[in-house]
């Protein structure tokens, strides 16, 4: 199994840390992982994206031009990455701020209104964990228990009191993700 | 099995320095390698192993701090990126001339000049063909994974002390910024003062009665003595060429075409050969791990087997010259590579192979 994922959105949405938790979850179940961020000027307030690869085999290129799954959290990223999903692949997006929803017919499309849900829960910081929950529902490639272990590994000790909220957010994400277009 | 961690390449270099029993790191921050000194500053190894971590006032200062500490037989290292490495070239030439061991890491960014902070492999010539003045060479290790960023630090020190010569780790912004799983090696204690004296009888550790003074210098005004010194250095480099060539071959056994690539480009090429094989084209990957000494003989052998070679580098084509020298016009050798911080995709590399090598 190899899963090639791009997570893209604004800087500050927790794109990189979501990728890191996913990568750590992969390590927890003995997979090979890679995490390659966009770095440089774009990190400072603009768009941010990270390529995460989980695999049972040695990972080749950490940089890709097409992906099994794209997790898209703003319109700029939709414009950039909708066309990069492999035919038959998966696109998950947050509807908040999306003016042109994805239109491809050759991929599976899911929507998760994580930004709205996070503010309803009064926990805007765990927005990215709601999205992660949605991803885990659609692609259950890593065990939930390994994700929690990964969370513990990637969060510094001083934030460990927030793990229950993060867990709650993941569970909520599992519930609210909705199919928009599913291939037969 | 050692401790498993998810780390950036730059962090792995820094953690490996602590674990390898390094005595001191002198450096100056520059993107894309600043995590090295940041990580060391956070870990505070001076409180655990006693390792000194110092931000110098410039790269000139840090390389000359290395010169001084290496002369005293200490395990010392520095890291930087292109613009900073250029500033260090004078010092590196002196260190090579004075035959001192040290490890220097270049996390390459696009150039020339200040260039860009994005990854490149355009410092190959500088690393492998001198860079500084005079007839000198350094062993150049090219890591292609975060694991190798960690592993090449202790390997680098072993080689540096074996040959009393600087060892260069030529990485780039991609390997430096990427996170992967790393298996960390166990801590090696720093050498005691007594161990330094025993292992490095040449070092300036304080003169004791009954032996000549140890002098660290690269200055030999008498041309006859300078030539003898040069001959000694050249003999050492010949020994490196004989004993230290390292490389990896991936899917080369049945290959009809070959991509030669090191570091981050080797990772990209690994995907290209998979894509090629899906299309029924038998492509192998030859990955030099030491860029000096370069695996000339092994590439020469491959030229008897394959029909053509593509050199894939994030540059205008530098290593390709060494490949051409190895192949000596026996088969077609071409270069492909993006520049200025743009990274070629696996598909782009395969397309280049099809057009430039398989083509007609």
Contacts between the chains, C-beta under 8 A, distances in Angstrom:
chain1	res1	chain2	res2	distance
A	20	B	6	6.9
A	20	B	179	6.9
A	23	B	6	5.6
A	23	B	179	6.4
A	24	B	6	5.3
A	27	B	4	6.1
A	27	B	6	5.9
A	27	B	181	5.2
A	32	B	180	7.9
A	32	B	181	6.5
A	33	B	6	6.9
A	33	B	179	7.9
A	33	B	180	6.5
A	33	B	181	5.6
A	34	B	178	6.2
A	34	B	179	7.1
A	34	B	180	5.1
A	35	B	6	7.2
A	35	B	178	6.6
A	35	B	179	3.9
A	35	B	180	7.3
A	36	B	174	7.2
A	36	B	177	7.2
A	36	B	178	4.7
A	36	B	179	7.8
A	37	B	177	6.3
A	39	B	31	8.0
A	39	B	32	6.7
A	39	B	117	7.6
A	39	B	173	7.6
A	39	B	177	5.1
A	40	B	31	7.4
A	40	B	117	5.2
A	40	B	118	6.4
A	59	B	180	7.5
A	59	B	267	7.9
A	60	B	267	6.0
A	60	B	268	7.6
A	60	B	270	3.5
A	60	B	271	4.0
A	60	B	274	6.4
A	60	B	346	7.4
A	61	B	267	5.2
A	61	B	268	4.5
A	61	B	270	6.5
A	61	B	271	3.8
A	61	B	272	7.9
A	61	B	345	7.8
A	61	B	346	5.0
A	62	B	174	7.1
A	62	B	178	5.2
A	62	B	180	7.7
A	62	B	267	6.1
A	63	B	174	7.1
A	63	B	268	6.6
A	63	B	343	5.5
A	63	B	345	7.0
A	64	B	271	7.7
A	64	B	345	7.2
A	64	B	346	7.4
A	65	B	345	4.4
A	65	B	346	7.6
A	65	B	347	6.0
A	153	B	6	7.4
A	154	B	6	7.1
